[in-house]
Amino acid sequence: MAESGRDDKRPQSGIGGKRVSDNDDPLRKLEEKVGKTFELIKQTNAEKLALQQDLEKLRAESRERAKAIEAQQRELVALRREREEVRLRIEKLLQRIDALTAPESGA
């Protein structure tokens, strides 16, 4: 017995007594469309899940990179501050050296 509930040996007749082939059967066409739609939905859902997983992975990587950038920015600020302190100390040392090596102006 066929899925449509008819006996396969009996001729199918359409409107006006014409024989309806399987390709022209509206129910068969609908079943095919529903099947294709189901497969498309299944495939789309699988792709959506994969994309959601990729997105979560990228978000996690982004958070880690943001933390690394923040740490590097703090380190950069500290290094700049230290460089400025070293520059000021060197300037003071150079001023002392200049004062010690300068010819005495009172002699």
NUGUNU-22264 format. One record per residue: residue number from 1; residue in one letter; chain; z, y, x of N, C-alpha, C in turn. Coordinates in Angstrom, 3 decimals. Example, Ala and Ser with C-alpha at 12.3 -4.5 7.8 and 13.67 -1.06 7.14 Angstrom:
<rs>
+-----+------+------+----------+----------+----------+----------+----------+----------+----------+----------+----------+
! pos ! code ! unit !     n.up !  n.north !   n.east !    ca.up ! ca.north !  ca.east !     c.up !  c.north !   c.east !
+-----+------+------+----------+----------+----------+----------+----------+----------+----------+----------+----------+
!   1 !    a !    A !    7.800 !   -5.690 !   13.190 !    7.800 !   -4.500 !   12.300 !    7.800 !   -3.300 !   13.200 !
!   2 !    s !    A !    7.080 !   -2.250 !   12.850 !    7.140 !   -1.060 !   13.670 !    7.870 !    0.030 !   12.900 !
+-----+------+------+----------+----------+----------+----------+----------+----------+----------+----------+----------+
</rs>
This chain:
<rs>
+-----+------+------+----------+----------+----------+----------+----------+----------+----------+----------+----------+
! pos ! code ! unit !     n.up !  n.north !   n.east !    ca.up ! ca.north !  ca.east !     c.up !  c.north !   c.east !
+-----+------+------+----------+----------+----------+----------+----------+----------+----------+----------+----------+
!   1 !    m !    A !    0.000 !   -1.177 !    0.839 !    0.000 !    0.000 !    0.000 !    0.000 !    1.250 !    0.891 !
!   2 !    a !    A !   -0.761 !    2.249 !    0.579 !   -0.887 !    3.459 !    1.378 !    0.287 !    4.380 !    1.113 !
!   3 !    e !    A !    0.484 !    5.391 !    1.962 !    1.594 !    6.316 !    1.834 !    1.524 !    7.115 !    0.543 !
!   4 !    s !    A !    0.343 !    7.291 !    0.014 !    0.205 !    8.082 !   -1.203 !    0.627 !    7.304 !   -2.432 !
!   5 !    g !    A !    0.958 !    6.029 !   -2.274 !    1.396 !    5.233 !   -3.396 !    0.248 !    4.515 !   -4.079 !
!   6 !    r !    A !   -0.950 !    4.669 !   -3.591 !   -2.120 !    4.022 !   -4.167 !   -2.455 !    2.772 !   -3.387 !
!   7 !    d !    A !   -3.114 !    1.854 !   -3.996 !   -3.600 !    0.647 !   -3.339 !   -4.844 !    1.033 !   -2.567 !
!   8 !    d !    A !   -4.901 !    0.704 !   -1.271 !   -6.036 !    1.081 !   -0.428 !   -7.354 !    0.500 !   -0.923 !
!   9 !    k !    A !   -7.323 !   -0.583 !   -1.649 !   -8.557 !   -1.238 !   -2.100 !   -9.164 !   -0.528 !   -3.291 !
!  10 !    r !    A !   -8.351 !    0.238 !   -4.001 !   -8.885 !    0.932 !   -5.166 !   -9.588 !    2.198 !   -4.713 !
!  11 !    p !    A !  -10.690 !    2.518 !   -5.286 !  -11.377 !    3.751 !   -4.910 !  -10.586 !    4.945 !   -5.389 !
!  12 !    q !    A !  -10.550 !    5.947 !   -4.549 !   -9.883 !    7.183 !   -4.921 !  -10.904 !    8.061 !   -5.619 !
!  13 !    s !    A !  -10.510 !    8.621 !   -6.697 !  -11.464 !    9.472 !   -7.397 !  -10.879 !   10.859 !   -7.535 !
!  14 !    g !    A !  -11.712 !   11.818 !   -7.351 !  -11.295 !   13.198 !   -7.474 !  -11.665 !   13.739 !   -8.824 !
!  15 !    i !    A !  -11.754 !   15.022 !   -8.944 !  -12.107 !   15.680 !  -10.198 !  -13.540 !   15.298 !  -10.556 !
!  16 !    g !    A !  -13.746 !   14.950 !  -11.779 !  -15.084 !   14.595 !  -12.243 !  -15.478 !   13.187 !  -11.858 !
!  17 !    g !    A !  -14.514 !   12.361 !  -11.449 !  -14.796 !   10.975 !  -11.133 !  -15.405 !   10.770 !   -9.764 !
!  18 !    k !    A !  -15.473 !   11.782 !   -8.922 !  -16.034 !   11.647 !   -7.578 !  -15.020 !   10.994 !   -6.662 !
!  19 !    r !    A !  -15.499 !   10.193 !   -5.746 !  -14.624 !    9.531 !   -4.783 !  -14.141 !   10.578 !   -3.772 !
!  20 !    v !    A !  -12.822 !   10.561 !   -3.449 !  -12.231 !   11.491 !   -2.491 !  -11.938 !   10.708 !   -1.225 !
!  21 !    s !    A !  -12.521 !   11.101 !   -0.114 !  -12.253 !   10.427 !    1.156 !  -10.913 !   10.901 !    1.689 !
!  22 !    d !    A !  -10.393 !   10.165 !    2.679 !   -9.109 !   10.544 !    3.273 !   -9.159 !   11.954 !    3.853 !
!  23 !    n !    A !  -10.284 !   12.348 !    4.387 !  -10.406 !   13.676 !    4.989 !  -10.374 !   14.782 !    3.937 !
!  24 !    d !    A !  -10.782 !   14.464 !    2.718 !  -10.820 !   15.476 !    1.664 !   -9.562 !   15.459 !    0.805 !
!  25 !    d !    A !   -8.675 !   14.519 !    1.024 !   -7.460 !   14.386 !    0.218 !   -6.521 !   15.549 !    0.531 !
!  26 !    p !    A !   -6.243 !   16.402 !   -0.446 !   -5.381 !   17.563 !   -0.204 !   -3.975 !   17.162 !    0.247 !
!  27 !    l !    A !   -3.453 !   16.079 !   -0.283 !   -2.122 !   15.638 !    0.110 !   -2.121 !   15.201 !    1.571 !
!  28 !    r !    A !   -3.155 !   14.495 !    1.997 !   -3.267 !   14.048 !    3.385 !   -3.359 !   15.261 !    4.306 !
!  29 !    k !    A !   -4.146 !   16.256 !    3.900 !   -4.269 !   17.473 !    4.712 !   -2.922 !   18.176 !    4.830 !
!  30 !    l !    A !   -2.195 !   18.228 !    3.706 !   -0.888 !   18.862 !    3.717 !    0.068 !   18.105 !    4.630 !
!  31 !    e !    A !    0.041 !   16.784 !    4.550 !    0.895 !   15.974 !    5.417 !    0.582 !   16.237 !    6.890 !
!  32 !    e !    A !   -0.697 !   16.337 !    7.218 !   -1.098 !   16.610 !    8.605 !   -0.601 !   17.988 !    9.048 !
!  33 !    k !    A !   -0.752 !   18.964 !    8.170 !   -0.295 !   20.319 !    8.503 !    1.216 !   20.355 !    8.687 !
!  34 !    v !    A !    1.943 !   19.651 !    7.805 !    3.395 !   19.604 !    7.922 !    3.791 !   18.919 !    9.227 !
!  35 !    g !    A !    3.098 !   17.832 !    9.556 !    3.377 !   17.127 !   10.812 !    3.122 !   18.010 !   12.026 !
!  36 !    k !    A !    2.000 !   18.708 !   12.021 !    1.676 !   19.611 !   13.132 !    2.692 !   20.746 !   13.214 !
!  37 !    t !    A !    3.079 !   21.271 !   12.050 !    4.063 !   22.352 !   12.015 !    5.402 !   21.870 !   12.562 !
!  38 !    f !    A !    5.802 !   20.663 !   12.168 !    7.052 !   20.091 !   12.665 !    7.016 !   19.952 !   14.180 !
!  39 !    e !    A !    5.922 !   19.434 !   14.725 !    5.798 !   19.283 !   16.171 !    5.821 !   20.633 !   16.866 !
!  40 !    l !    A !    5.156 !   21.615 !   16.274 !    5.136 !   22.960 !   16.854 !    6.538 !   23.568 !   16.858 !
!  41 !    i !    A !    7.275 !   23.375 !   15.770 !    8.646 !   23.884 !   15.703 !    9.520 !   23.182 !   16.737 !
!  42 !    k !    A !    9.350 !   21.879 !   16.866 !   10.126 !   21.113 !   17.844 !    9.834 !   21.609 !   19.261 !
!  43 !    q !    A !    8.555 !   21.815 !   19.548 !    8.165 !   22.301 !   20.870 !    8.706 !   23.713 !   21.100 !
!  44 !    t !    A !    8.603 !   24.564 !   20.098 !    9.084 !   25.939 !   20.214 !   10.590 !   25.970 !   20.445 !
!  45 !    n !    A !   11.322 !   25.132 !   19.735 !   12.772 !   25.074 !   19.923 !   13.137 !   24.604 !   21.325 !
!  46 !    a !    A !   12.385 !   23.616 !   21.845 !   12.646 !   23.147 !   23.207 !   12.370 !   24.265 !   24.215 !
!  47 !    e !    A !   11.287 !   24.996 !   24.016 !   10.956 !   26.110 !   24.910 !   12.015 !   27.206 !   24.803 !
!  48 !    k !    A !   12.481 !   27.466 !   23.589 !   13.514 !   28.481 !   23.383 !   14.789 !   28.095 !   24.113 !
!  49 !    l !    A !   15.178 !   26.840 !   24.007 !   16.379 !   26.369 !   24.690 !   16.233 !   26.524 !   26.205 !
!  50 !    a !    A !   15.067 !   26.148 !   26.731 !   14.833 !   26.279 !   28.172 !   14.895 !   27.747 !   28.591 !
!  51 !    l !    A !   14.314 !   28.617 !   27.789 !   14.337 !   30.044 !   28.110 !   15.750 !   30.614 !   28.027 !
!  52 !    q !    A !   16.535 !   30.154 !   27.056 !   17.918 !   30.609 !   26.956 !   18.720 !   30.175 !   28.181 !
!  53 !    q !    A !   18.468 !   28.952 !   28.650 !   19.161 !   28.468 !   29.844 !   18.747 !   29.276 !   31.061 !
!  54 !    d !    A !   17.446 !   29.568 !   31.176 !   16.964 !   30.403 !   32.281 !   17.592 !   31.790 !   32.214 !
!  55 !    l !    A !   17.660 !   32.344 !   31.014 !   18.235 !   33.680 !   30.843 !   19.697 !   33.700 !   31.264 !
!  56 !    e !    A !   20.456 !   32.694 !   30.866 !   21.878 !   32.640 !   31.239 !   22.027 !   32.511 !   32.753 !
!  57 !    k !    A !   21.159 !   31.708 !   33.355 !   21.188 !   31.557 !   34.817 !   20.882 !   32.899 !   35.491 !
!  58 !    l !    A !   19.875 !   33.598 !   35.000 !   19.518 !   34.897 !   35.573 !   20.624 !   35.925 !   35.365 !
!  59 !    r !    A !   21.276 !   35.873 !   34.206 !   22.389 !   36.800 !   33.964 !   23.536 !   36.530 !   34.933 !
!  60 !    a !    A !   23.823 !   35.255 !   35.169 !   24.893 !   34.905 !   36.116 !   24.531 !   35.392 !   37.518 !
!  61 !    e !    A !   23.271 !   35.170 !   37.916 !   22.819 !   35.650 !   39.232 !   22.917 !   37.166 !   39.310 !
!  62 !    s !    A !   22.567 !   37.826 !   38.232 !   22.628 !   39.290 !   38.198 !   24.060 !   39.778 !   38.358 !
!  63 !    r !    A !   24.994 !   39.114 !   37.668 !   26.407 !   39.500 !   37.812 !   26.876 !   39.309 !   39.247 !
!  64 !    e !    A !   26.488 !   38.200 !   39.869 !   26.882 !   37.943 !   41.260 !   26.283 !   38.985 !   42.190 !
!  65 !    r !    A !   25.027 !   39.325 !   41.966 !   24.388 !   40.336 !   42.816 !   25.039 !   41.700 !   42.618 !
!  66 !    a !    A !   25.411 !   42.006 !   41.381 !   26.076 !   43.288 !   41.118 !   27.407 !   43.351 !   41.862 !
!  67 !    k !    A !   28.142 !   42.234 !   41.872 !   29.406 !   42.193 !   42.619 !   29.152 !   42.380 !   44.105 !
!  68 !    a !    A !   28.104 !   41.732 !   44.627 !   27.785 !   41.852 !   46.047 !   27.379 !   43.290 !   46.385 !
!  69 !    i !    A !   26.606 !   43.897 !   45.521 !   26.180 !   45.288 !   45.747 !   27.391 !   46.211 !   45.742 !
!  70 !    e !    A !   28.287 !   45.988 !   44.795 !   29.490 !   46.817 !   44.723 !   30.323 !   46.682 !   45.998 !
!  71 !    a !    A !   30.466 !   45.461 !   46.499 !   31.227 !   45.233 !   47.729 !   30.528 !   45.907 !   48.910 !
!  72 !    q !    A !   29.211 !   45.829 !   48.966 !   28.463 !   46.464 !   50.056 !   28.581 !   47.984 !   49.983 !
!  73 !    q !    A !   28.589 !   48.524 !   48.770 !   28.741 !   49.975 !   48.623 !   30.124 !   50.427 !   49.096 !
!  74 !    r !    A !   31.164 !   49.642 !   48.761 !   32.508 !   49.991 !   49.241 !   32.560 !   49.922 !   50.763 !
!  75 !    e !    A !   31.935 !   48.896 !   51.329 !   31.917 !   48.752 !   52.784 !   31.163 !   49.921 !   53.423 !
!  76 !    l !    A !   30.060 !   50.330 !   52.810 !   29.281 !   51.454 !   53.327 !   30.109 !   52.733 !   53.320 !
!  77 !    v !    A !   30.835 !   52.976 !   52.246 !   31.691 !   54.168 !   52.173 !   32.748 !   54.118 !   53.271 !
!  78 !    a !    A !   33.371 !   52.943 !   53.451 !   34.398 !   52.800 !   54.488 !   33.808 !   53.021 !   55.877 !
!  79 !    l !    A !   32.614 !   52.480 !   56.128 !   31.978 !   52.650 !   57.440 !   31.599 !   54.113 !   57.692 !
!  80 !    r !    A !   31.139 !   54.784 !   56.667 !   30.808 !   56.210 !   56.825 !   32.066 !   57.028 !   57.126 !
!  81 !    r !    A !   33.142 !   56.698 !   56.430 !   34.406 !   57.398 !   56.674 !   34.872 !   57.148 !   58.109 !
!  82 !    e !    A !   34.791 !   55.903 !   58.542 !   35.196 !   55.553 !   59.905 !   34.306 !   56.256 !   60.933 !
!  83 !    r !    A !   33.005 !   56.312 !   60.667 !   32.090 !   56.998 !   61.579 !   32.449 !   58.473 !   61.708 !
!  84 !    e !    A !   32.791 !   59.098 !   60.585 !   33.166 !   60.505 !   60.607 !   34.459 !   60.700 !   61.413 !
!  85 !    e !    A !   35.412 !   59.804 !   61.240 !   36.655 !   59.891 !   61.997 !   36.386 !   59.734 !   63.496 !
!  86 !    v !    A !   35.540 !   58.806 !   63.856 !   35.198 !   58.590 !   65.271 !   34.478 !   59.813 !   65.821 !
!  87 !    r !    A !   33.575 !   60.378 !   65.048 !   32.853 !   61.579 !   65.498 !   33.819 !   62.733 !   65.761 !
!  88 !    l !    A !   34.780 !   62.926 !   64.864 !   35.765 !   64.003 !   65.052 !   36.625 !   63.760 !   66.290 !
!  89 !    r !    A !   37.024 !   62.519 !   66.519 !   37.836 !   62.190 !   67.695 !   37.051 !   62.424 !   68.978 !
!  90 !    i !    A !   35.773 !   62.067 !   68.958 !   34.938 !   62.278 !   70.152 !   34.770 !   63.772 !   70.408 !
!  91 !    e !    A !   34.572 !   64.547 !   69.351 !   34.462 !   66.001 !   69.519 !   35.731 !   66.573 !   70.155 !
!  92 !    k !    A !   36.890 !   66.137 !   69.714 !   38.154 !   66.606 !   70.283 !   38.270 !   66.207 !   71.748 !
!  93 !    l !    A !   37.876 !   64.961 !   72.055 !   37.921 !   64.512 !   73.452 !   36.975 !   65.346 !   74.324 !
!  94 !    l !    A !   35.797 !   65.624 !   73.813 !   34.845 !   66.442 !   74.572 !   35.386 !   67.855 !   74.779 !
!  95 !    q !    A !   36.051 !   68.392 !   73.790 !   36.651 !   69.719 !   73.945 !   37.735 !   69.694 !   75.020 !
!  96 !    r !    A !   38.535 !   68.647 !   75.076 !   39.562 !   68.530 !   76.110 !   38.928 !   68.414 !   77.490 !
!  97 !    i !    A !   37.875 !   67.583 !   77.567 !   37.191 !   67.414 !   78.860 !   36.604 !   68.749 !   79.295 !
!  98 !    d !    A !   35.985 !   69.458 !   78.372 !   35.429 !   70.776 !   78.706 !   36.528 !   71.721 !   79.176 !
!  99 !    a !    A !   37.663 !   71.674 !   78.517 !   38.769 !   72.559 !   78.897 !   39.282 !   72.205 !   80.295 !
! 100 !    l !    A !   39.316 !   70.922 !   80.615 !   39.821 !   70.502 !   81.935 !   38.814 !   70.769 !   83.045 !
! 101 !    t !    A !   37.559 !   70.704 !   82.738 !   36.538 !   70.871 !   83.772 !   35.998 !   72.285 !   83.859 !
! 102 !    a !    A !   36.346 !   73.122 !   82.940 !   35.839 !   74.494 !   82.973 !   36.513 !   75.254 !   84.110 !
! 103 !    p !    A !   35.739 !   76.104 !   84.825 !   36.357 !   76.882 !   85.868 !   37.368 !   77.855 !   85.262 !
! 104 !    e !    A !   38.420 !   78.010 !   85.970 !   39.460 !   78.867 !   85.430 !   38.969 !   80.289 !   85.395 !
! 105 !    s !    A !   39.127 !   80.892 !   84.245 !   38.621 !   82.232 !   84.079 !   39.541 !   83.282 !   84.647 !
! 106 !    g !    A !   40.766 !   82.936 !   84.923 !   41.715 !   83.911 !   85.442 !   41.724 !   84.004 !   86.958 !
! 107 !    a !    A !   40.981 !   83.274 !   87.723 !   41.069 !   83.283 !   89.168 !   40.167 !   84.212 !   89.826 !
+-----+------+------+----------+----------+----------+----------+----------+----------+----------+----------+----------+
</rs>
